[in-house]
């Protein structure tokens, strides 16, 4: 697919043109717009243009608004009559951010080369910085405003959560090298390769066992998780949130009339599932919220989960709904699932735990649907569209008992 770069000079809003017009680069079909590193590399290799992404303006055609980070190549020209607009919310859509953030980074790590923008969209912006001790990753999180007393846009302040959890449970979560709690910035070391790429079932078993042990370690301290900025998504809260699915909203509006007619009966079934799951006796504790095999990394035989922006106080088994994926057969291997359940046998018999897992698969879809509905309400443009597609996926999955 073709990707267009609208590179804007901040001093006068002039737009950079090459001989053929706006610079374009090719990306593979199925390319996901937040993964901007390959676009920026193509822009540099094909046109000699150094830039960073401010925001994605459009998915069809895929178009980015960019900030130049070097001198334009020979033959390029600036024009002053190209309309540019952006309704993006995050701070990194402002050109001056690319002076503030690199300065903050430079004060905390000694770079061995220039930084690279890896990811950018409405939720986060990620830069990679090479150092003598390996790559370091800088992550900035969106802080879109919400109504007073409402859930924050992103459930957890990830830098704060990781700093405190790493102090509580050394080695169980990534330890930030530095954080800025107020701006929701952090620096993390390179955590390794995705669990998705691991072919040894023993690595997967270790991953789920360690995650279950981390969850169990907070069973007696639920209030601490709330202090650490985790959202409250306990089963009683999830039950109350069901009412949102019975009202007109941006996700249910995408359903056809037959599917909409299913909602009241499905809500009744889900409330029954909540009651049954609560009765099995597994305590509510730490939930990652987006525990898929690409959000766990393997390094030197150890596995750590990252991307904790959806961290919550909830039923722990809800994490398995995102963990099990068709594209990763080992994620639903019986040996892996049994290893996870075995960590909870002090609370219920294995037969009851298996039933709890079945119930959690249904209720995990509800949790994800409500999460996406929350995110859609605070995003704009392609990021909003992406969240809307994700929410629609989970809602339709929810309607399939």
N, C-alpha and C positions, 0 to 999 in steps of 0.2 A: 504494500500500500504506500501511497505517497503521503509524506508529512511536510507541511508547510511551516516555515519559521518566519514570524513577524518580529524582526529584531529592531527594537526601538531605542534611540538615543535619548536618555532622560532629560538632557539639557533643553531640548527643543521639540521632543516627540517625533523627530524625523525617523523614517523607516529605511532600513538598509535593503538595497536592491542589487541583484547581480544581473548579468547580461540578459538572462532569460526572464527576469522579473523577481518575484519573491523567491528566496532560496528554498529548494525542496530536497528531501532525502527519502530514500526507500527504506521501508521497514517490512518485516515479514507479516503476512496475514495473521490476524489474531493478536497482534501487538497490543499490550495494555498500556494506555496512555500515561499512567503515573511513572512507569519505568523509563525515565528520560535519558539515562546514561547513553544508550545506544544511539538515540537521536542526536545528542550533542556530539558524540564521536563521529557520526556520519556527516554532520554539518562541518566539523573541523576537517575531516579527511577529504570530503568532496568539494568543499567551497573555501576552505581555509578560514572559516569564521569561528571565532571563539565566543561562546555565549553561555548564559545560564537561563533556565526556564523560570519565568515569573508565574505563569498560569497557562492552563490549556483553555483556549478560546472556544474550540469546537471539536467534536469527535468526527463529524461527517460534513465536510472533509476535516481530517485531523490537522489542527492548527494550533501552534503555540505562540504565546506572547513571550518574547525573550529580551534579555538585557545583554548588550555586548560586554565582553570581559577582556577584549584585546582590540588591537587596531584592525580595521576592515581590510580585506585582501585587495590587492591591486585590481582595478577594473570595477570594483563595487562602487556604488554611489548612494548618497542619502537623498531621500525625497521627502517633501513636507506636506503632501496632500493625500496621504493614505490614512483613512479613518481607522482608529484603534479604540476599542472600548473593552473594559473588563469590570465585572461585578464581583470579582473574587474577594473573599474575606480575609484570608490569612495574612500575617505580617510580611511573609516572604514574597508577596506580590508587589511590594514596594522596593524600588531600586536601592534605597538607602540601607535596606536590611543586609545587602551583600557587602556593606562596609562594617556594620555592627557585628554580625555573627562571625565572620572570619577573624575580626579583632579579638572577640571573646575566646575563640578557639586558640589563637596564637598565644594568648596569655596563659594557656593551660597545657598545651602540648607543643613540642618542637617538631615542626613538619620537616620531612625530608624531600618534599616536592610539592607541587600545586595540588590543591584539593579538587575533587571531582563531584559534581552533582549526580546522585544516584537515583533519587526518587523525588517527585514533587506532585502534590495534588491538594485537594481541599482539607485533608486530614493531617498531613505531615510533609516535611521536607528533610531529605537525608543527604548528607555530604560525606565523602570518604577522604580521609587525610592520611597520606603515607608518612610513617615515622620510622626511625631506626629500629624500633621494637615491633614493627608490623603495622598494619592498617588500623586506624581509629575511625569510628563512625560518629558523626554529629547528627543528632535528630532534634528537630524542632516540631512541636505539636501545636495544632490549631487551638485557639482559645475563643472560639465563637461564643458570643454572649447568649445567655438563656434567661428565662424569667426567674425572678427571685424565688428561692426555695425549690426550683426545678432541678432535675438532674443536670450536671454539667454536660457540655457538648460531647466530649470524650469522657467516659465514665471515671477513669482514673487519671490523676496527674502522674504519668508514668515515671518521670524522673524522681519525684518524691517517693512514690511507691517502691521503686527499685532501691533507692538509697536506704530506706528504712527496712525493707525486707531483707536486703543483703546484710544489714547489720544484725538483724534478728536471726537469720538463717544463712550463715556464711556458706558459700558454694552452692546454694540451692537455686539462686536466681543470678542473673548477670549483675556484676557490681559496677556502677557508673564510675568513670574516672573523674567526672565533675558534673555538677548539675546547676541549673538556675531555676529554682522552683517557681518563681514568679513568672518568668517568661516561658516555662515548660521546655527548657533546653537541656540536653545532656550529651555527654561523650561516653561512648562504650568501646571496649576493645573488640577486635574481630572475634566472633564467637565460633567460627568454623563453617562447615558445610551443612546444608539442610538435611534433616533426618530423612526426608523424602528420598534422598539419594543412597541411603544406607541399605544394603542387601542382607545384612546379618540380623536375623530375628532377635538375637540376644541384645543388640543395641536398642531395638524397639521395646523389648521387655524392660530393659533398664530405664528407658525414657518414661514409660507409664508408671513403673514402680516408684521412681523418684518423684514424679509429679503427684502421685497419690500420697506419698509420705509428706511432701510439702503441704498439701491440702490438709492432711490429718494433723499436722503440727499446729494449725490455727483453730482446730475444733473448739478448744476451750477459750479462745480469744476472739470471738466474732467482732466485738466492739473495736478491737485494735485495727481490724481490717478497715472499718469505716473511718477511723482516725487517719489511716494511711491513704485515704481518698477513694477507696473502693466504693462502688455504688451498692445500694441495698436492692438485691434482686432475689430475695428469699421467696419461697413458694407462695407465701401469703401475698407478697407484692405482685408476683406473677399472676396470681388469681385476680387481683384487682385490675391489673393491666389488660386482662382479657376483654374488659368492657370497651377498650379502644378499638378492638377488632369488630365490634358490633355497630360501631358508628362510622359514618362516611369519613374516609381518610385517603391519603394519596396512594396507598397500597390496595386497599379493598376496592377502590375505584377502578383498578385494572382488571378485576375479575369479571367474568361474564355473568349474566343473571343466574344461571344454574349454580355456579360456584358461590355467588353471594347468598343464595338461598340455603346453602349448606352451613353457613357460619353459625347460626344459633344452636343447631344440634351439635356441631363440632365443639363449640364452646362448652356445652354441657358435658360432653365426653372428656374434654381436657380438664374441667374442674373435678371430675371424678378421678382422673389420673393424678391430679395434684394431691387429692385426699389420700389416695392409695399409696403414692410415693412417700408422702410424709409419714404414713403409718408404718413403713418398713423400718424406719429408725436410723438411717444413715444421716448423720448431722450435717447441717449446712455450714459451709466454710468457704475457703478461697476458691474462686472460679477464675480461670484465665480469660475465658469468654471468646477466644478465637484460636483455639489450640489445634491448628491444622499442621500437617507434617512439614510445611515450609516455615512455620514459626517456631520450630525447634532446631537447634544447631548442634552438630557433633564436632567436638575438638578433643583430641588426645583421649578418645574413648569415653568422654563425658558428654552428656546431653543437657542443654539448658534451653528453657523456653524464653522467647523474647517477645516484643510487641505486646505489652501488658496494658494497652489503653482501654481494653474492655474489662479489666479486672473488677470483680464484684464479690459480694457476700451472697452465696447462692448454694443450691444443691450441687455438690461436686461432680456428679455423674453427667451433668449437662455439658461438660467439656468434651465428652466423647462424640457428641453429634457432629462437631466440626472435625474431630480427629479422624474419624472413619471416612475414608474417601475411596471411591472406585479406582481412581488413578494410582492409589498406593495400596496394593493388596495386603501388605503386612499390617496396615493400620487396623484391619478388621480380622486379622488372623486370630483364631481361638486361643492360641497360646499367649498372645499379647493381651487380649481382653481378660482372660482368666487371671493373668498376672496382676492386672489392675484391680480386679475384683477381690483377689486374695488379700489385698492390703486393707480391706474393709470388713473382714470376717469377724472381728470382735463386736460388730454392731448387728449382724444378721447372718442367717444361714446362707450358704452359697446359692441355694435355689431362690431365696428371696432377693439376693443381690442381683441375680440374673433377671428377675422380674423387674427390679428397680432400674436396671439398665434399659430394658425394653420401654418402660414408662418414660425414662429420661430421654430416650430418642425422640419421642413425641413432644415432650415438653421442651426439649432443647430447640426444636423447630419453632416453638412459640417464643422462647427467649430470643432467638435470633430475629424473628419477625419483628418483635417489639423494639429490639435494638436498632434494626435498620429503619424502622418507621421514625424513631427518634433522630437518627442521623440525617435522614432525608429532609427533615424539617429545618435543618441548620446549614444546609449546603446550597450551592448554586452551580449552574453550568454543568459541565461534564462530570464533575464529582457527584453532584446530586443525581444525575442520570445513572451513574454507576451504582450508587447506593439503592436507587429505586429498582434497578434490575436485580440486585442481590436480595432486596426485600421481597420482590415478587416471587423469586425462586423459593425462598423459605416459606412464604405464605401458601404457595401451591403445594409444597411438600407437607405443610401442616394440614391441609385439607384431604390428605391421603392417609387415613388411619392405618 
